Amino acid sequence: VVSNNGFRCLKKLNFVHWTNLMFLEGAMPMLERLEFQIIVHEVKTASGFGCPLDLGIRHLYALRNLAVNIYCECARVEEVEALEAAIQAAVSMLPNSPTPTLRRFREPEMLADDAEQ
């Protein structure tokens, strides 16, 4: 979780480890470029996907460029699509209207939509 107290002047962040980030309101107010990796199965486990998924990307007001590497193993297609839709929706609220680059990794290891986890 990135709070509103840290990284006040950071303009570019490339987080290279597979993790799940969340940005609170006021976090990194000058951030223009962000790339990070996210594990769909862990996001689903943490949030349950029952409520609207909110990574806090909508709080990154200066963002101009976003790349998200999506780790799909052990996730269902609908969960990956829900995550992508949540990212797209969050980005659409930003003033600079960045177009996110969403890349899927380990897509062949996704579970069928009817598979149990």
PAZAPA-4460 file (N, C-alpha, C; in steps of 0.05 Angstrom, whole numbers, plus 32768, in hexadecimal, padded with zeros to 4 digits):
% residues 117
    n_x    n_y    n_z   ca_x   ca_y   ca_z    c_x    c_y    c_z   seq   type   mol
   8011   7FE9   8000   8000   8000   8000   8012   8019   8000     1      V     A
   800E   802A   7FEC   801D   8043   7FEB   800B   8059   7FF6     2      V     A
   8014   8065   800C   8004   8079   801A   800A   8095   800E     3      S     A
   7FFC   80A9   8019   8000   80C4   800F   8018   80D2   801C     4      N     A
   8027   80C4   802C   803E   80D0   803A   8059   80CB   802B     5      N     A
   805A   80B7   8019   8074   80B1   800D   8075   80B7   7FEF     6      G     A
   808D   80B9   7FE6   8092   80BC   7FC9   8084   80D5   7FBD     7      F     A
   8085   80EB   7FCB   8077   8103   7FC2   8082   810F   7FA8     8      R     A
   809B   810A   7FA1   80A7   8115   7F89   80AD   8100   7F73     9      C     A
   80A7   80E8   7F78   80AD   80D2   7F66   809E   80D6   7F4C    10      L     A
   80AC   80D3   7F35   809F   80D6   7F1B   809D   80BC   7F0C    11      K     A
   80AE   80A9   7F12   80AE   8090   7F03   80B2   8079   7F17    12      K     A
   80A2   8064   7F15   80A4   804D   7F26   80A1   8034   7F15    13      L     A
   80B5   8023   7F16   80B4   8009   7F09   80B9   7FF4   7F1E    14      N     A
   80A3   7FE8   7F27   80A5   7FD4   7F3D   80A7   7FB9   7F30    15      F     A
   80BE   7FAC   7F33   80C4   7F94   7F23   80BC   7F79   7F30    16      V     A
   80B3   7F79   7F49   80AB   7F60   7F55   808D   7F5B   7F52    17      H     A
   8085   7F42   7F51   8069   7F3B   7F50   805D   7F40   7F6B    18      W     A
   804C   7F54   7F6C   8040   7F5C   7F85   8025   7F69   7F7F    19      T     A
   8018   7F71   7F94   7FFF   7F80   7F90   8002   7F9A   7F9F    20      N     A
   7FFE   7FB0   7F90   8001   7FCB   7F9B   7FE6   7FD7   7F9D    21      L     A
   7FE4   7FEA   7FB0   7FCC   7FFA   7FB3   7FD5   8016   7FB9    22      M     A
   7FC9   802A   7FAC   7FD0   8045   7FAF   7FBA   8055   7FBD    23      F     A
   7FC1   8061   7FD4   7FAD   8071   7FE3   7FAB   808D   7FD7    24      L     A
   7F96   809B   7FDD   7F92   80B6   7FD3   7FA9   80C7   7FDC    25      E     A
   7FB5   80D6   7FC9   7FCC   80E7   7FCF   7FE6   80DA   7FCB    26      G     A
   7FE6   80C0   7FC5   7FFF   80B2   7FC1   800D   80BB   7FA7    27      A     A
   8027   80BF   7FA9   8038   80C6   7F92   802C   80DA   7F80    28      M     A
   8027   80F3   7F89   8018   8107   7F79   8026   8110   7F60    29      P     A
   8040   810A   7F5C   804D   8112   7F44   8054   80FB   7F31    30      M     A
   804A   80E3   7F38   8051   80CB   7F28   8045   80CD   7F0C    31      L     A
   8056   80CB   7EF8   804E   80CC   7EDC   804F   80B1   7ECE    32      E     A
   8062   80A0   7ED6   8066   8086   7EC9   8066   8070   7EDF    33      R     A
   8056   805C   7EDA   8054   8046   7EED   8053   802B   7EDE    34      L     A
   8064   8019   7EE7   8062   7FFD   7EDD   8064   7FEB   7EF5    35      E     A
   8052   7FD8   7EF6   8053   7FC5   7F0C   8046   7FAB   7F03    36      F     A
   804B   7F96   7F13   8040   7F7B   7F0E   802B   7F76   7F23    37      Q     A
   8017   7F66   7F1B   8002   7F60   7F2E   7FFA   7F42   7F2A    38      I     A
   7FF4   7F35   7F40   7FED   7F19   7F40   7FCF   7F17   7F44    39      I     A
   7FC0   7F10   7F2F   7FA3   7F10   7F30   7F99   7EFE   7F46    40      V     A
   7FA4   7EE6   7F49   7F9A   7ED4   7F5E   7F9C   7EDF   7F7A    41      H     A
   7FB2   7EEE   7F7F   7FB5   7EFA   7F9A   7FA3   7F11   7F9E    42      E     A
   7F9E   7F21   7F89   7F8C   7F37   7F8B   7F70   7F2C   7F91    43      V     A
   7F69   7F17   7F83   7F4E   7F0B   7F87   7F4C   7F01   7FA3    44      K     A
   7F60   7EF4   7FAD   7F60   7EE9   7FC8   7F5E   7F00   7FDD    45      T     A
   7F6C   7F15   7FD9   7F6C   7F2C   7FEB   7F52   7F3C   7FEB    46      A     A
   7F48   7F40   7FD3   7F30   7F51   7FD1   7F16   7F41   7FCD    47      S     A
   7F19   7F28   7FC5   7F01   7F18   7FC0   7EF3   7F1F   7FA6    48      G     A
   7EFC   7F33   7F98   7EEF   7F3C   7F80   7ED1   7F40   7F83    49      F     A
   7EC8   7F3E   7F9D   7EAC   7F42   7FA2   7EA4   7F60   7FA1    50      G     A
   7EB7   7F70   7FAA   7EB2   7F8D   7FAA   7EC1   7F98   7F92    51      C     A
   7EBB   7FB0   7F8A   7ECA   7FBC   7F73   7EE8   7FBD   7F7A    52      P     A
   7EF7   7FB2   7F68   7F14   7FB2   7F6C   7F20   7FCE   7F6A    53      L     A
   7F2F   7FD6   7F7D   7F3A   7FF1   7F7E   7F57   7FF0   7F86    54      D     A
   7F69   7FF3   7F72   7F86   7FF4   7F78   7F8F   8010   7F7F    55      L     A
   7F7D   8024   7F7C   7F84   803F   7F82   7F92   804E   7F6B    56      G     A
   7F93   8042   7F54   7F9F   804F   7F3D   7F92   806A   7F37    57      I     A
   7F79   806C   7F3D   7F6A   8085   7F38   7F74   809C   7F48    58      R     A
   7F85   8096   7F5D   7F91   80AC   7F6D   7FAB   80B7   7F62    59      H     A
   7FB5   80AB   7F4C   7FCF   80B3   7F41   7FCA   80C7   7F2B    60      L     A
   7FC3   80E0   7F33   7FB9   80F5   7F22   7FCC   80FD   7F0C    61      Y     A
   7FE6   80FB   7F11   7FFA   8105   7EFD   8002   80EF   7EE9    62      A     A
   7FF6   80D7   7EEC   7FFE   80C0   7EDC   7FF9   80C5   7EBE    63      L     A
   800E   80BF   7EAE   800D   80C2   7E91   8011   80A7   7E83    64      R     A
   801F   8095   7E91   8027   807C   7E84   8024   8065   7E99    65      N     A
   8014   8051   7E92   8010   803B   7EA5   8014   8020   7E96    66      L     A
   8024   800F   7EA1   8028   7FF4   7E97   8024   7FE0   7EAE    67      A     A
   8012   7FCD   7EAA   800D   7FB9   7EBF   8011   7F9E   7EB3    68      V     A
   8023   7F8E   7EC0   8028   7F73   7EB8   8016   7F61   7ECA    69      N     A
   8005   7F52   7EBE   7FF0   7F43   7ECC   7FF7   7F26   7ECC    70      I     A
   7FFD   7F1B   7EE4   8004   7EFF   7EE8   7FEA   7EEF   7EEA    71      Y     A
   7FE4   7EDE   7ED6   7FCA   7ED1   7ED4   7FC8   7EB5   7EDF    72      C     A
   7FDE   7EA8   7EE6   7FDE   7E8D   7EF0   7FCB   7E8A   7F08    73      E     A
   7FBB   7E75   7F08   7FA8   7E6E   7F1D   7F91   7E82   7F1F    74      C     A
   7F8D   7E92   7F0B   7F76   7EA4   7F0B   7F63   7E9C   7EF4    75      A     A
   7F4A   7EA2   7EF7   7F37   7E9D   7EE1   7F37   7EB4   7ECE    76      R     A
   7F2F   7EAE   7EB5   7F2E   7EC3   7EA0   7F1D   7EDB   7EAA    77      V     A
   7F06   7ED5   7EB6   7EF4   7EEB   7EBF   7F02   7EFC   7ED4    78      E     A
   7F13   7EF1   7EE5   7F21   7F00   7EF9   7F36   7F13   7EEC    79      E     A
   7F44   7F08   7ED9   7F58   7F18   7ECA   7F4A   7F2F   7EBC    80      V     A
   7F34   7F29   7EAF   7F25   7F3E   7EA1   7F19   7F53   7EB4    81      E     A
   7F11   7F4A   7ECC   7F07   7F5D   7EE0   7F1D   7F70   7EE9    82      A     A
   7F35   7F65   7EED   7F4B   7F75   7EF6   7F52   7F89   7EE0    83      L     A
   7F53   7F80   7EC7   7F59   7F92   7EB1   7F44   7FA8   7EAE    84      E     A
   7F2B   7FA1   7EB1   7F15   7FB5   7EB0   7F18   7FC9   7EC7    85      A     A
   7F1F   7FC0   7EDF   7F22   7FD2   7EF5   7F39   7FE6   7EF0    86      A     A
   7F4F   7FDC   7EE5   7F65   7FEE   7EDE   7F5D   8002   7EC9    87      I     A
   7F4F   7FF9   7EB4   7F46   800B   7E9F   7F33   8020   7EAB    88      Q     A
   7F21   8018   7EBC   7F0E   802B   7EC8   7F1C   8040   7ED9    89      A     A
   7F30   8037   7EE9   7F3F   8049   7EFA   7F4E   805D   7EE9    90      A     A
   7F5B   8054   7ED4   7F6B   8065   7EC2   7F59   8079   7EB4    91      V     A
   7F41   8071   7EAD   7F2F   8083   7E9F   7F27   809C   7EB0    92      S     A
   7F2B   809A   7ECA   7F24   80B1   7EDC   7F3B   80C5   7EDF    93      M     A
   7F53   80BE   7ED4   7F6A   80CF   7ED7   7F6A   80E6   7EC4    94      L     A
   7F73   80FE   7ECC   7F72   8115   7EBB   7F83   8113   7EA1    95      P     A
   7F99   8104   7EA2   7FAA   8102   7E8A   7FA1   80EC   7E77    96      N     A
   7F8D   80DE   7E7D   7F82   80C8   7E6D   7F97   80B5   7E61    97      S     A
   7FA8   80AA   7E72   7FBC   8097   7E67   7FAE   807E   7E5D    98      P     A
   7FBA   8072   7E49   7FB1   8058   7E3F   7FC3   8043   7E4B    99      T     A
   7FB8   8032   7E5D   7FC9   801E   7E6A   7FD2   8008   7E57   100      P     A
   7FEA   7FFE   7E5B   7FF4   7FE6   7E4E   7FF0   7FCF   7E61   101      T     A
   7FDF   7FBC   7E5A   7FDA   7FA5   7E6B   7FE5   7F8D   7E5E   102      L     A
   7FF9   7F80   7E6B   8005   7F68   7E5F   7FFF   7F50   7E72   103      R     A
   7FF6   7F3A   7E65   7FF0   7F22   7E75   8008   7F0F   7E74   104      R     A
   800E   7F04   7E8B   8024   7EF0   7E8E   8018   7ED6   7E98   105      F     A
   8022   7EC0   7E90   8019   7EA5   7E98   7FFC   7EA0   7E91   106      R     A
   7FF3   7EAB   7E7B   7FD7   7EA9   7E72   7FCF   7E8C   7E6E   107      E     A
   7FE1   7E7A   7E63   7FD9   7E5E   7E5F   7FD2   7E50   7E79   108      P     A
   7FDC   7E5A   7E90   7FD7   7E4D   7EAA   7FBE   7E58   7EB8   109      E     A
   7FAE   7E68   7EA9   7F95   7E71   7EB5   7F82   7E5A   7EB7   110      M     A
   7F70   7E5C   7ECA   7F5C   7E48   7ECE   7F44   7E4D   7EBC   111      L     A
   7F37   7E39   7EB3   7F1E   7E3C   7EA3   7F0A   7E4A   7EB5   112      A     A
   7EF8   7E59   7EA9   7EE4   7E68   7EB9   7ED3   7E55   7ECA   113      D     A
   7ECF   7E3D   7EC2   7EBF   7E2B   7ED2   7ECF   7E1A   7EE6   114      D     A
   7EEA   7E1E   7EE7   7EFB   7E0F   7EF9   7EF9   7E19   7F16   115      A     A
   7EFA   7E07   7F29   7EFA   7E0E   7F45   7F17   7E14   7F4D   116      E     A
   7F1A   7E27   7F60   7F35   7E2D   7F6A   7F3A   7E20   7F84   117      Q     A
***
